[in-house]
Amino acid sequence: MNERIKELWGRAAESTAAYPSGQNNYWETQVNFMEKFAELIVKECAELVESQHTWITSVAASALIRQHFGVEE
């Protein structure tokens, strides 16, 4: 797994592990984690494209995001 994805995974896990021991609803905890992880990825993608300070094509944006996360086609 790419280091940036691992970092986002950890941030999502930390932010969703706030329930005191014994009070976790397993499914609710998993749903909260998945939502937070997806939110962090979307925000990072948007910030990455916005940081280009110019209009870029969808192909260029796609390539930029893939390169940033180390994801090959």
C-alpha positions, 0 to 999 in steps of 0.5 A: 500500500502506498505510504500516503494511503497508509497515512490517510488510513491511519488518520481515518482509524484514529478519528473513528476509534473514539468509542470507549472500550465495550461500547463499540458497535462494530458495523457503525464503527466500520461505516464511520471509518469507511466514510472518513477514509473516503472523505480524506481521499476525496479532499486530498485529490481535490487539493492536489488538483487545485494546487496546480493553479491552472486549468488542467485536462481530466487526463492530466488530473487523472495522471496527477492523482494516480501518480500522487497515490502510486496507483497504476492503471 
